[in-house]
């Protein structure tokens, strides 16, 4: 009889994923800027692997953005805010004023403006989202809900 090794606890929403999400969520709430540094590190690693994989332009861009985020960690929040504002405006004005596009564009626009005025709020929101995801994943693993 072959050994049946169950890897459910390693699944994305499984126990390990939930625990990691919960830990990172708590860390982000305690140290909000850690998220920006993690993104900076990820960009640098992505840039190195992209260059080694032969994608020179994307690798160099990722390295540059990663270094900029590491030096100026709050710039990431502003870049997200600018992206949301532009995406909101494009969604409102380039989709023929379809109701769903206008509503989602307004939501993007408002979120972008709020994040631009209060840049640290995005880190707190992501921290809360990670904690909620972690609790739900752990709860689903144990069958609580």
C-alpha positions as CSV (number, residue, x, y, z in Angstrom):
1,X,0.0,0.0,0.0
2,X,1.6,3.3,-1.1
3,X,2.1,6.1,1.4
4,X,-0.5,8.8,1.0
5,X,1.1,12.2,1.8
6,X,-1.5,14.9,2.2
7,X,-0.2,18.4,1.2
8,X,-3.5,20.3,1.9
9,X,-1.8,22.4,4.5
10,X,0.5,23.8,1.9
11,X,-2.3,25.0,-0.4
12,X,-2.6,28.7,-1.0
13,X,-5.6,29.0,1.3
14,X,-4.4,26.2,3.6
15,X,-3.0,26.3,7.0
16,X,0.6,27.4,6.2
17,X,-0.6,30.1,3.7
18,X,-3.1,31.3,6.4
19,X,-0.4,31.5,9.1
20,X,2.0,33.3,6.8
21,X,-0.7,35.7,5.7
22,X,-1.6,36.4,9.4
23,X,2.0,36.9,10.4
24,X,2.7,39.3,7.5
25,X,-0.5,41.2,8.2
26,X,0.4,41.7,11.8
27,X,4.0,42.8,10.8
28,X,2.6,45.2,8.3
29,X,0.3,46.8,10.9
30,X,3.1,47.0,13.4
31,X,5.7,48.2,10.9
32,X,3.6,49.7,8.0
33,X,6.6,50.6,5.9
34,X,7.9,47.1,5.9
35,X,5.5,46.4,3.0
36,X,7.2,49.0,0.8
37,X,10.6,47.4,1.6
38,X,9.3,43.9,0.8
39,X,8.0,45.2,-2.6
40,X,11.4,46.9,-3.2
41,X,13.3,43.7,-2.4
42,X,10.9,41.7,-4.6
43,X,11.5,44.1,-7.5
44,X,15.3,43.9,-7.1
45,X,15.1,40.1,-7.1
46,X,12.8,40.1,-10.0
47,X,15.1,42.4,-11.9
48,X,18.2,40.2,-11.2
49,X,16.3,37.1,-12.4
50,X,14.9,38.9,-15.4
51,X,18.4,40.0,-16.5
52,X,19.8,36.5,-15.9
53,X,16.9,35.1,-17.9
54,X,17.7,37.4,-20.9
55,X,15.0,40.1,-20.4
56,X,17.4,43.0,-20.1
57,X,15.0,45.9,-20.4
58,X,12.5,44.6,-17.8
59,X,15.3,43.5,-15.5
60,X,16.9,46.9,-15.5
61,X,13.6,48.7,-15.0
62,X,12.7,46.4,-12.1
63,X,16.1,47.0,-10.6
64,X,15.8,50.7,-10.9
65,X,12.3,50.8,-9.4
66,X,13.4,48.4,-6.7
67,X,16.3,50.6,-5.7
68,X,14.1,53.7,-5.8
69,X,11.5,52.1,-3.6
70,X,14.2,51.0,-1.1
71,X,15.7,54.5,-1.0
72,X,12.3,56.3,-0.9
73,X,9.8,53.7,0.4
74,X,6.8,56.0,0.5
75,X,7.1,56.6,-3.2
76,X,5.4,53.3,-3.8
77,X,2.2,54.5,-2.1
78,X,2.2,57.6,-4.3
79,X,2.7,55.5,-7.4
80,X,-0.2,53.4,-6.5
81,X,-2.3,56.5,-5.9
82,X,-1.3,58.0,-9.2
83,X,-2.1,54.7,-11.0
84,X,-5.6,54.6,-9.3
85,X,-6.3,58.2,-10.3
86,X,-5.3,57.6,-13.9
87,X,-7.2,54.3,-14.1
88,X,-10.3,55.9,-12.6
89,X,-10.2,58.8,-15.1
90,X,-9.6,56.4,-18.0
91,X,-12.5,54.2,-16.8
92,X,-14.8,57.2,-16.6
93,X,-14.0,58.9,-19.8
94,X,-12.9,56.3,-22.3
95,X,-15.6,53.6,-21.9
96,X,-18.5,55.5,-23.4
97,X,-19.9,56.3,-20.0
98,X,-21.2,52.8,-19.3
99,X,-22.6,52.7,-15.8
100,X,-20.4,50.0,-14.4
101,X,-17.3,51.6,-15.8
102,X,-18.2,55.0,-14.5
103,X,-18.9,53.7,-11.0
104,X,-15.7,51.7,-10.8
105,X,-13.8,54.7,-12.2
106,X,-15.2,56.9,-9.5
107,X,-14.2,54.3,-6.9
108,X,-10.7,54.1,-8.3
109,X,-10.5,57.9,-8.4
110,X,-11.7,58.3,-4.8
111,X,-9.3,55.6,-3.6
112,X,-6.4,57.2,-5.5
113,X,-7.1,60.6,-4.0
114,X,-7.4,59.2,-0.5
115,X,-4.2,57.3,-0.8
116,X,-2.5,60.4,-2.3
117,X,-3.6,62.5,0.7
118,X,-3.0,59.7,3.3
119,X,-0.3,57.5,1.7
120,X,0.2,55.2,4.7
121,X,-3.4,54.1,4.6
122,X,-2.7,51.6,1.9
123,X,-0.2,49.8,4.1
124,X,-2.8,49.6,6.9
125,X,-5.5,48.4,4.5
126,X,-3.2,45.7,3.1
127,X,-2.2,44.6,6.6
128,X,-5.8,44.3,7.6
129,X,-6.6,42.4,4.4
130,X,-3.7,40.0,5.1
131,X,-5.0,39.3,8.6
132,X,-8.5,38.7,7.4
133,X,-7.2,36.4,4.6
134,X,-5.0,34.5,7.2
135,X,-7.9,34.0,9.6
136,X,-10.3,32.8,6.9
137,X,-7.7,30.4,5.4
138,X,-7.0,28.9,8.8
139,X,-10.7,28.7,9.6
140,X,-11.4,27.0,6.3
141,X,-8.6,24.5,6.9
142,X,-10.1,23.6,10.2
143,X,-13.6,23.7,8.9
144,X,-14.8,26.5,11.1
145,X,-16.5,28.1,8.1
